[in-house]
């Protein structure tokens, strides 16, 4: 794990455009130079970072096997990392930012590109040094959670979204039932998608899977509706935040009083409901034609219209209990 960005230091080409691209062994010399520069600038560590003992040939071999990412500011090399896919996980190795490029957003760009490169896998993971708490904080601010510690190393992981292509309303409800099998009291589900995308249809499947009483319909005009659980299962609190002006108005609903005993689903919750729980499921529904536009219509998906459903389980609850990370 290399150093992260630090404000105040400037790259050699101020204002230069940022690019990040996938590279192979042909870029071994450049990647090796960035690794030596970045890791060599860190405080002395015991034991020393293995990266400082690698050769150009070793880096070329790694790049030939799985590739890596190279960031540039204009024409200047600015940062790099190695990709190491193992099973359903992609490991980030040798993450580093050149000393002349810190404070320019290079680390953030590399993280974004790594998430894209890992698409289709379940986890993005890395190992950091416990002597570098600022580095660990950098990763935690970007959704990574500590999963292991073996001195002097700390393992951090971030779950990746699972994608489901849905063709019918029945399939959308079936997906809701599958998600419900992993839910328990205290879980929060935040949904986003255009009008008529199928958020309520998916919630109907959640309700069926949880076995709650009462028909699940859009709570648009009453804002929140509670469905009691049966057979000792959790209640379902179904919230429609479409008419709310922000997180403050959501707080006025006093959802905290039911969070511990219910599964709380918030439609239109993106940007305001994330504060309800550190661990949550975020679901985004879009049309499968690539269009984000939608005519006004009911939230239920009555017709057989293709949809893409992206599901991201975020926070310690899901990272530390991977057996419940269904579909990821």
C-alpha positions as CSV (number, residue, x, y, z in Angstrom):
1,X,0.0,0.0,0.0
2,X,1.5,3.3,-1.0
3,X,1.0,6.8,0.1
4,X,-2.3,8.7,-0.5
5,X,-2.7,12.2,-1.7
6,X,-1.6,15.0,0.6
7,X,-2.7,18.6,0.0
8,X,-0.3,21.3,-0.7
9,X,2.2,19.5,-3.0
10,X,1.9,20.2,-6.7
11,X,2.5,18.2,-9.9
12,X,4.9,19.2,-12.5
13,X,2.1,20.2,-14.9
14,X,-0.4,22.4,-13.0
15,X,-3.8,22.1,-14.5
16,X,-2.9,19.1,-16.7
17,X,-5.7,16.7,-17.6
18,X,-5.9,13.5,-15.6
19,X,-6.0,10.1,-17.4
20,X,-6.1,6.6,-15.9
21,X,-5.7,3.6,-18.2
22,X,-5.1,-0.2,-18.0
23,X,-1.5,-1.1,-18.7
24,X,0.6,-4.3,-19.1
25,X,4.2,-5.3,-19.0
26,X,5.1,-2.6,-21.6
27,X,4.7,0.0,-18.8
28,X,6.8,-1.9,-16.2
29,X,9.6,0.7,-16.2
30,X,7.2,3.6,-15.5
31,X,5.2,1.7,-12.9
32,X,8.4,0.6,-11.1
33,X,9.7,4.1,-11.0
34,X,6.5,5.4,-9.4
35,X,6.5,2.6,-6.8
36,X,10.1,3.3,-5.8
37,X,9.4,7.0,-5.5
38,X,6.2,6.7,-3.5
39,X,7.2,3.8,-1.2
40,X,10.6,5.3,-0.7
41,X,9.2,8.6,0.5
42,X,7.3,6.9,3.4
43,X,8.6,6.9,7.0
44,X,10.9,3.9,7.7
45,X,8.9,0.7,8.4
46,X,9.9,-2.5,10.2
47,X,9.9,-4.8,8.3
48,X,10.5,-2.6,5.2
49,X,7.9,-2.6,2.5
50,X,8.4,-5.6,0.1
51,X,7.7,-3.2,-2.8
52,X,11.1,-1.5,-2.3
53,X,12.8,-4.9,-2.9
54,X,11.1,-5.7,-6.2
55,X,12.8,-5.4,-9.6
56,X,11.5,-4.1,-12.9
57,X,11.3,-7.7,-14.0
58,X,9.0,-8.6,-11.1
59,X,6.7,-5.7,-11.8
60,X,6.6,-6.7,-15.5
61,X,5.6,-10.3,-14.5
62,X,2.8,-9.0,-12.3
63,X,1.5,-6.7,-15.0
64,X,1.7,-9.6,-17.6
65,X,-0.4,-11.8,-15.3
66,X,-3.2,-9.4,-14.3
67,X,-2.4,-5.9,-15.5
68,X,-2.5,-2.6,-13.6
69,X,-3.6,1.0,-13.8
70,X,-1.4,4.0,-14.6
71,X,-2.5,7.6,-13.9
72,X,-1.0,10.5,-15.7
73,X,-1.3,14.3,-15.3
74,X,-0.8,15.5,-18.8
75,X,2.2,13.5,-20.0
76,X,3.7,13.0,-16.5
77,X,3.2,9.6,-14.7
78,X,1.4,10.4,-11.5
79,X,0.2,7.1,-9.9
80,X,-0.2,3.4,-10.3
81,X,-1.5,0.2,-8.9
82,X,-1.4,-3.5,-9.7
83,X,-4.5,-5.7,-10.0
84,X,-4.5,-9.1,-8.5
85,X,-7.8,-11.1,-9.1
86,X,-8.3,-14.1,-6.9
87,X,-11.6,-15.9,-7.1
88,X,-14.5,-13.4,-6.5
89,X,-12.0,-10.8,-5.2
90,X,-9.7,-8.2,-6.9
91,X,-6.8,-7.2,-4.7
92,X,-5.2,-3.8,-5.1
93,X,-1.4,-4.1,-4.8
94,X,1.3,-1.4,-4.8
95,X,-1.1,1.5,-4.7
96,X,1.0,4.6,-5.1
97,X,1.0,8.3,-6.0
98,X,4.2,10.0,-7.2
99,X,5.6,12.5,-4.8
100,X,5.3,15.3,-7.4
101,X,1.6,14.5,-8.0
102,X,0.1,14.6,-4.5
103,X,-2.8,16.8,-3.7
104,X,-4.2,16.6,-7.3
105,X,-6.8,13.9,-6.9
106,X,-4.7,11.1,-8.3
107,X,-5.5,8.6,-5.5
108,X,-9.2,9.2,-5.9
109,X,-9.0,8.7,-9.7
110,X,-7.1,5.4,-9.1
111,X,-9.7,4.1,-6.6
112,X,-12.6,4.9,-9.1
113,X,-10.7,3.2,-11.9
114,X,-10.0,0.1,-9.7
115,X,-13.8,-0.2,-8.8
116,X,-14.5,-0.2,-12.6
117,X,-11.8,-2.7,-13.3
118,X,-13.2,-5.0,-10.6
119,X,-16.7,-5.0,-12.1
120,X,-18.3,-8.5,-12.0
121,X,-16.4,-9.5,-8.8
122,X,-17.8,-9.4,-5.3
123,X,-15.0,-7.7,-3.4
124,X,-12.2,-5.1,-3.8
125,X,-9.5,-5.7,-1.1
126,X,-6.1,-4.4,-0.1
127,X,-3.6,-4.7,2.7
128,X,-2.3,-1.5,4.5
129,X,0.3,-1.0,7.2
130,X,-1.0,-0.3,10.7
131,X,1.9,2.2,11.2
132,X,0.2,4.4,8.6
133,X,-3.1,5.4,10.2
134,X,-3.7,8.2,7.7
135,X,-3.6,5.7,4.9
136,X,-6.1,3.4,6.6
137,X,-8.4,6.4,7.1
138,X,-8.1,7.2,3.4
139,X,-9.5,3.8,2.5
140,X,-12.2,3.8,5.2
141,X,-13.5,7.2,3.9
142,X,-14.0,5.4,0.6
143,X,-16.2,2.6,1.9
144,X,-13.5,0.1,2.9
145,X,-13.9,-1.8,6.2
146,X,-11.3,-3.6,8.2
147,X,-11.7,-7.3,7.9
148,X,-8.5,-8.7,9.4
149,X,-5.4,-7.5,11.2
150,X,-2.2,-9.4,11.4
151,X,0.5,-7.1,12.6
152,X,1.9,-5.1,11.0
153,X,-0.8,-5.5,8.3
154,X,-4.4,-4.5,8.2
155,X,-6.8,-6.0,5.6
156,X,-9.5,-3.7,4.2
157,X,-12.4,-4.7,1.9
158,X,-15.2,-3.0,0.0
159,X,-18.2,-5.0,-1.4
160,X,-18.9,-4.4,-5.1
161,X,-22.4,-4.0,-6.6
162,X,-24.3,-7.0,-8.0
163,X,-26.2,-6.4,-11.2
164,X,-29.5,-8.1,-12.1
165,X,-31.4,-7.8,-15.3
166,X,-35.1,-7.9,-14.8
167,X,-37.7,-8.4,-17.6
168,X,-41.0,-8.6,-15.7
169,X,-42.8,-7.4,-12.6
170,X,-42.9,-11.0,-11.4
171,X,-39.1,-11.2,-11.6
172,X,-38.8,-7.9,-9.8
173,X,-40.9,-9.3,-6.9
174,X,-38.9,-12.5,-6.9
175,X,-35.7,-10.5,-6.6
176,X,-37.3,-8.7,-3.6
177,X,-37.9,-12.1,-2.0
178,X,-34.3,-13.1,-2.5
179,X,-33.0,-9.9,-0.9
180,X,-35.5,-10.4,2.0
181,X,-34.0,-13.8,2.9
182,X,-30.8,-11.9,4.1
183,X,-32.6,-9.1,6.0
184,X,-33.2,-8.8,9.7
185,X,-34.5,-6.2,12.1
186,X,-32.4,-3.1,12.0
187,X,-31.5,-3.3,8.3
188,X,-32.0,-0.3,6.1
189,X,-32.7,-0.4,2.3
190,X,-32.3,2.8,0.3
191,X,-33.8,2.7,-3.2
192,X,-33.4,5.1,-6.1
193,X,-34.8,5.2,-9.6
194,X,-37.0,7.2,-11.9
195,X,-40.8,7.3,-11.5
196,X,-42.2,4.0,-12.5
197,X,-38.9,2.2,-12.3
198,X,-40.3,-0.5,-10.1
199,X,-39.2,0.5,-6.6
200,X,-42.6,-0.4,-5.0
201,X,-42.8,-3.6,-7.0
202,X,-39.4,-4.6,-5.5
203,X,-40.6,-3.6,-2.1
204,X,-43.7,-5.8,-2.6
205,X,-41.3,-8.7,-3.0
206,X,-39.4,-7.7,0.1
207,X,-42.7,-7.6,2.1
208,X,-43.7,-11.1,0.7
209,X,-40.3,-12.5,1.6
210,X,-40.4,-11.0,5.1
211,X,-44.0,-12.3,5.5
212,X,-45.4,-9.0,6.7
213,X,-49.1,-8.3,6.8
214,X,-51.0,-5.8,4.7
215,X,-50.7,-5.0,1.0
216,X,-47.5,-3.1,0.1
217,X,-48.4,-0.1,-2.0
218,X,-46.7,3.2,-2.6
219,X,-46.9,5.4,0.5
220,X,-46.5,8.6,-1.5
221,X,-49.3,10.5,0.1
222,X,-48.8,9.3,3.7
223,X,-45.0,9.3,3.4
224,X,-44.5,6.2,5.6
225,X,-46.5,3.0,6.2
226,X,-45.7,0.2,8.7
227,X,-46.5,-3.4,8.0
228,X,-46.4,-5.6,11.1
229,X,-44.3,-8.8,10.9
230,X,-45.7,-12.2,11.4
231,X,-44.2,-15.4,12.9
232,X,-41.8,-13.4,15.0
233,X,-40.3,-11.7,11.9
234,X,-39.4,-8.0,11.7
235,X,-41.9,-5.3,10.8
236,X,-41.5,-3.5,7.5
237,X,-41.4,0.3,7.5
238,X,-42.0,1.6,4.0
239,X,-41.1,5.2,3.4
240,X,-41.6,7.3,0.2
241,X,-39.2,10.3,0.4
242,X,-40.3,11.8,-2.9
243,X,-42.1,14.7,-1.4
244,X,-39.6,15.4,1.4
245,X,-37.3,18.3,1.1
246,X,-34.2,16.7,2.6
247,X,-32.7,14.7,5.4
248,X,-34.1,17.1,8.0
249,X,-37.7,16.3,7.0
250,X,-36.8,12.6,7.0
251,X,-35.6,13.0,10.6
252,X,-39.0,14.5,11.5
253,X,-40.6,11.1,10.7
254,X,-38.9,9.7,13.9
255,X,-37.8,6.5,12.1
256,X,-35.3,6.0,14.8
257,X,-38.1,4.7,17.0
258,X,-38.7,1.7,14.7
259,X,-35.2,1.1,13.3
260,X,-34.2,-1.6,15.7
261,X,-37.3,-3.7,15.3
262,X,-38.0,-3.3,11.6
263,X,-36.6,-3.5,8.2
264,X,-36.8,0.1,6.9
265,X,-37.2,0.7,3.1
266,X,-36.8,4.3,1.8
267,X,-37.8,4.9,-1.8
268,X,-36.3,8.1,-3.3
269,X,-33.9,7.9,-0.3
270,X,-30.6,8.5,-2.2
271,X,-28.9,11.6,-0.7
272,X,-31.0,11.8,2.4
273,X,-31.5,8.3,4.0
274,X,-27.9,7.1,4.2
275,X,-27.5,8.6,7.7
276,X,-30.1,6.2,9.1
277,X,-27.5,3.4,9.3
278,X,-23.8,2.9,8.8
279,X,-24.7,-0.5,7.3
280,X,-27.3,-0.5,4.6
281,X,-28.3,-1.9,1.2
282,X,-28.4,0.7,-1.7
283,X,-30.5,-0.3,-4.7
284,X,-30.6,1.6,-8.0
285,X,-33.1,0.7,-10.7
286,X,-32.7,1.9,-14.3
287,X,-34.2,1.1,-17.6
288,X,-32.3,-1.5,-19.6
289,X,-32.3,0.7,-22.7
290,X,-29.7,3.0,-21.3
291,X,-32.2,5.8,-20.9
292,X,-32.6,7.6,-17.6
293,X,-35.7,9.4,-18.7
294,X,-39.1,8.3,-17.5
295,X,-42.6,9.5,-18.0
296,X,-44.5,10.1,-14.8
297,X,-46.3,7.0,-13.7
298,X,-47.0,4.7,-10.8
299,X,-44.1,3.3,-8.9
300,X,-45.3,-0.3,-9.4
301,X,-43.9,-2.0,-12.5
302,X,-47.1,-3.4,-14.1
303,X,-45.8,-4.1,-17.6
304,X,-42.9,-6.3,-18.7
305,X,-40.3,-3.6,-19.2
306,X,-36.6,-4.5,-18.9
307,X,-34.8,-3.1,-15.9
308,X,-31.3,-3.2,-14.5
309,X,-31.1,-3.4,-10.7
310,X,-27.8,-2.6,-9.1
311,X,-27.4,-3.7,-5.4
312,X,-24.7,-2.6,-3.1
313,X,-24.4,-3.8,0.4
314,X,-22.5,-1.2,2.3
315,X,-21.0,-1.1,5.8
316,X,-19.6,-3.5,8.5
317,X,-22.7,-5.6,8.8
318,X,-22.3,-6.9,5.3
319,X,-18.5,-7.0,5.1
320,X,-18.1,-8.9,8.4
321,X,-20.9,-11.3,7.6
322,X,-20.1,-12.3,4.0
323,X,-22.4,-15.4,4.2
324,X,-25.3,-12.9,3.9
325,X,-23.8,-11.1,0.9
326,X,-26.2,-12.8,-1.5
327,X,-25.9,-12.0,-5.2
328,X,-22.6,-10.1,-4.7
